[in-house]
Each structure stands twice: as structure tokens, then as C-alpha cells.
């Protein structure tokens, strides 16, 4: 449906341009008295009315395109929230199952009056909970949802995850999806790289700020044997596996970062893939495109 509206808009604009060209050409030919219609006034009036009507149609088409864009954007945000709810539900079911087992152990220890063992067991259990629960508060709920879902997924795959956020992001709503796209692609690449490793699966995510920029850093272990120039990773279609249809993630990140006048730094030394994206605060907080 969205494609049909887009095609209609393009058709209207093409017809408008053709009519305007005819009108301008007629004015030029008028001075030469060439190819003039019998009723010049009627001809010009007809063309003018057609252009006016098409302009009215254009307004309605543009409104519909804008409405569809907002719906699509809301759909993407809702899908993020749905994945977050799914992840929460999975964690709840897992904890619900685990807690019964833990309660059985604690109950057995209490019956045997092994209070020191109970205290040690509870302490270990609480430490384990702290390791698996992420306290994420970036200031943007959609980013919180994305990070929680991605990092929880990484931990469920045996990846050692470290997360640190010392910034409160102030982002205009119109720029949220672009920021989600940057972080989502960076995390997807990091998780995918860790999945291919047999050991030392490690991801570090850091979000911070300085007076000018918001800084997003994702660091992970990787096992690429060949030395690859940093700029190559951002080329469209490049993949370390050489598979067709892959390698778009960092290319997308680069394009969006450039759009916001940001910078990307990549370091692949010592077996780490360490990428830092810096985006000026004014680009995200304002209404720039």
C-alpha cells in the first residue's frame, strides 16, 4: 500500500512537471507565433486549472505519506518493545523455574539447621542474580530496550558482557531510530563475532559523553587471522567471511554517523574489535536531518 501511494505521488509530480513545461514552452512559442492553439486563453486556463488540481492532490498524498511514515516508525518502536517483553517473559520463566530449585535447597539446609551454609548459599545466589541483571538507563527508553534485549541475548549464549553508561542521552524523537540502528548493528556484529569463537567470548559496551559528543563504544574479541585495513570494514558488502548479502551493518553505521557529522574510530589490535562512534550532541538533540 505504501508503495502505491509513493507511485501516485511520483505520477502526480511528473504530470505537473509536464504541464508546467508545456505552459512555459507555449509562452516561448507565443513570441514566435508558432504552434499556438486557436483559443490561447482557454488553453492557458485549462493548463492552470489542471496544475492547481494536481497541487491539491499533492497535499493529500503528502499527508498520507507522512501518516504512513509515522505508522511505520511506531511499528518499529512497538516491535522493539515487544522483543523487550518477550525477553522479560523468558527471564521470568527461567527464574520461576530456578527459584523453586533454590528454595528446595534452602529448605533442606534449614531443616538440618545449617544456618551458615544457608547464608553462604543465599549470598552466592544474590551475586549470581547481580551478574545476570542489567541496570540500563540511558535516558532513551528505546535504547534501553535495545541494549537490554541484545546484551541479555549475548549472555544467554555464554558471552561475558560488561556494560557501563555514564551519560544521559537527550535525543529528539525523530532521531531515535537512527541511533537504534547504529547501536543495533554494532551489537549484532559483536555478538555474531563472539558466537563464532570457541572461547574468550567477550563484549564490552560503554556509553559516555564529553562537552561536545555522545560516545558509543563496543569492544569484542574476534579471531580474524588476516590483517584488514580499518576502512575496509565500512565498505558496502564487505564481510570477513566473503559471503554474498552480508557486510551491510558497519556500512549502515558509517552512513548514519556521517549524516550526523560524527566520527568513527576502529582498532583491531591484540585480538579485539574495538569501535567507537562519536556523535555531536547538537545533531541528536536538535531537528537536523
NORTA-V565332 format. One record per backbone hydrogen bond with DSSP energy under -0.5 kcal/mol. CO is the residue of the C=O (numbers start at 1). NH is the residue of the N-H. E is the energy in kcal/mol with one decimal. If there is no record, write none. Layout:
[[CO & NH & E] [CO & NH & E]]
//
This chain:
[[1 & 5 & -1.9] [2 & 6 & -2.1] [3 & 7 & -2.5] [4 & 8 & -2.2] [5 & 9 & -2.4] [6 & 10 & -2.3] [7 & 11 & -2.4] [8 & 12 & -2.5] [9 & 13 & -2.3] [10 & 14 & -2.2] [11 & 15 & -2.5] [12 & 16 & -2.5] [13 & 17 & -2.4] [14 & 18 & -2.3] [15 & 19 & -2.6] [16 & 20 & -2.6] [17 & 21 & -2.4] [18 & 22 & -2.3] [19 & 23 & -2.5] [20 & 24 & -2.8] [21 & 25 & -2.8] [22 & 26 & -2.4] [23 & 27 & -1.9] [24 & 28 & -2.0] [25 & 29 & -2.8] [26 & 30 & -1.7] [27 & 31 & -0.9] [28 & 31 & -0.6] [28 & 32 & -0.6] [29 & 32 & -0.7] [29 & 33 & -0.9] [29 & 34 & -1.9] [30 & 33 & -0.6] [38 & 40 & -0.8] [39 & 43 & -2.2] [40 & 44 & -2.5] [41 & 45 & -2.5] [42 & 46 & -2.6] [43 & 47 & -2.4] [44 & 48 & -2.4] [45 & 49 & -2.6] [46 & 50 & -2.4] [47 & 51 & -2.3] [48 & 52 & -2.3] [49 & 53 & -2.7] [50 & 54 & -2.4] [51 & 55 & -2.0] [52 & 56 & -1.9] [53 & 57 & -2.3] [54 & 58 & -2.3] [55 & 59 & -1.7] [56 & 60 & -1.5] [57 & 61 & -2.5] [58 & 62 & -2.9] [59 & 63 & -2.2] [60 & 64 & -2.1] [61 & 65 & -2.6] [62 & 66 & -2.5] [63 & 67 & -2.4] [64 & 68 & -2.6] [65 & 69 & -2.3] [66 & 70 & -2.2] [67 & 71 & -2.2] [68 & 72 & -2.7] [69 & 73 & -2.5] [70 & 74 & -2.6] [71 & 75 & -2.4] [72 & 76 & -2.1] [73 & 77 & -2.0] [74 & 78 & -2.9] [75 & 79 & -2.3] [76 & 80 & -1.6] [77 & 81 & -2.2] [78 & 82 & -2.6] [79 & 83 & -2.1] [80 & 84 & -1.9] [81 & 85 & -2.5] [82 & 86 & -2.6] [83 & 87 & -2.3] [84 & 88 & -2.5] [85 & 89 & -2.6] [86 & 90 & -2.3] [87 & 91 & -2.4] [88 & 92 & -2.5] [89 & 93 & -2.4] [90 & 94 & -2.3] [91 & 95 & -3.0] [92 & 96 & -2.9] [93 & 97 & -2.0] [94 & 98 & -2.7] [95 & 99 & -3.0] [96 & 100 & -0.9] [97 & 101 & -1.1] [98 & 102 & -2.3] [99 & 103 & -2.6] [100 & 104 & -1.8] [101 & 105 & -1.8] [102 & 106 & -2.6] [103 & 107 & -2.8] [104 & 108 & -2.1] [105 & 109 & -2.2] [106 & 110 & -2.4] [107 & 111 & -2.2] [108 & 112 & -1.4] [109 & 114 & -2.8] [110 & 113 & -1.6] [113 & 115 & -1.2] [114 & 118 & -1.9] [115 & 119 & -2.2] [116 & 120 & -2.3] [117 & 121 & -2.6] [118 & 122 & -2.7] [119 & 123 & -2.2] [120 & 124 & -2.4] [121 & 125 & -2.3] [122 & 126 & -2.5] [123 & 127 & -2.0] [124 & 128 & -2.1] [125 & 129 & -2.0] [126 & 130 & -2.3] [127 & 131 & -1.7] [128 & 132 & -1.2] [129 & 133 & -1.1] [132 & 134 & -0.5] [134 & 136 & -0.9] [135 & 137 & -0.6] [138 & 169 & -3.4] [140 & 144 & -2.3] [141 & 145 & -2.5] [142 & 146 & -2.2] [143 & 147 & -2.8] [144 & 148 & -2.6] [145 & 149 & -2.4] [146 & 150 & -2.8] [147 & 151 & -2.8] [148 & 152 & -2.1] [149 & 153 & -2.0] [150 & 154 & -2.2] [151 & 155 & -2.3] [152 & 156 & -2.0] [153 & 157 & -0.7] [154 & 157 & -0.9] [154 & 159 & -2.0] [155 & 158 & -1.9] [159 & 161 & -0.7] [160 & 203 & -2.6] [162 & 205 & -3.0] [164 & 207 & -2.5] [167 & 169 & -0.6] [169 & 171 & -0.7] [172 & 175 & -2.2] [173 & 176 & -1.0] [175 & 179 & -1.8] [176 & 180 & -2.6] [177 & 181 & -2.3] [178 & 182 & -2.1] [179 & 183 & -2.4] [180 & 184 & -2.9] [181 & 185 & -2.2] [182 & 186 & -2.1] [183 & 187 & -2.5] [184 & 188 & -2.4] [185 & 189 & -2.2] [186 & 190 & -2.0] [187 & 191 & -2.9] [188 & 192 & -2.4] [189 & 193 & -2.2] [190 & 194 & -2.0] [191 & 195 & -2.2] [192 & 196 & -1.0] [194 & 197 & -1.5] [200 & 202 & -0.7] [201 & 160 & -2.6] [202 & 221 & -1.5] [203 & 162 & -2.4] [204 & 219 & -2.8] [205 & 164 & -2.1] [206 & 217 & -3.0] [207 & 166 & -2.7] [207 & 167 & -0.6] [208 & 215 & -3.3] [212 & 281 & -2.9] [213 & 210 & -2.4] [214 & 279 & -2.5] [215 & 208 & -2.5] [215 & 217 & -0.5] [216 & 277 & -3.1] [217 & 206 & -2.7] [218 & 275 & -2.5] [219 & 204 & -3.3] [220 & 273 & -3.4] [226 & 228 & -0.6] [229 & 232 & -1.3] [229 & 233 & -0.7] [230 & 233 & -1.0] [231 & 234 & -1.1] [232 & 235 & -1.7] [235 & 238 & -1.9] [239 & 242 & -1.0] [243 & 246 & -1.2] [247 & 237 & -0.7] [247 & 238 & -0.6] [248 & 252 & -2.4] [249 & 253 & -2.1] [250 & 254 & -2.5] [251 & 255 & -2.1] [252 & 256 & -2.5] [253 & 257 & -2.5] [254 & 258 & -2.5] [255 & 259 & -1.8] [256 & 260 & -1.3] [257 & 262 & -3.0] [258 & 261 & -1.8] [260 & 280 & -0.5] [263 & 278 & -2.8] [265 & 276 & -2.8] [267 & 274 & -2.9] [268 & 271 & -0.5] [269 & 272 & -1.6] [271 & 222 & -2.1] [272 & 274 & -0.7] [273 & 220 & -1.6] [273 & 275 & -0.6] [274 & 267 & -2.6] [275 & 218 & -2.5] [276 & 265 & -2.6] [277 & 216 & -3.0] [278 & 263 & -2.3] [279 & 214 & -2.7] [280 & 283 & -0.7] [280 & 284 & -1.0] [281 & 284 & -0.6] [281 & 285 & -2.7] [282 & 286 & -1.6] [284 & 172 & -3.1]]
//
